Amino acid sequence: MVYDSALTETARWNFYDAWPSKIEFASLEASANDVAVETITLQYEKLERKK
């Protein structure tokens, strides 16, 4: 789902028969103030945009 600044839904996608094919974890350092970013890649059989 995607929301605008007023928290109104502006777009929605439905995935069918999806599974993760790749997961990347952020490396964390105790002395850093960085934001941890994790990435997941999905494979899917069907994708529908609803809005």
Secondary structure, 3 states (H helix, E strand, C coil): CEECCCCCEEECEEEECCEEEEEECCCCCCCCCCCCCCEEEEECCEEEECC
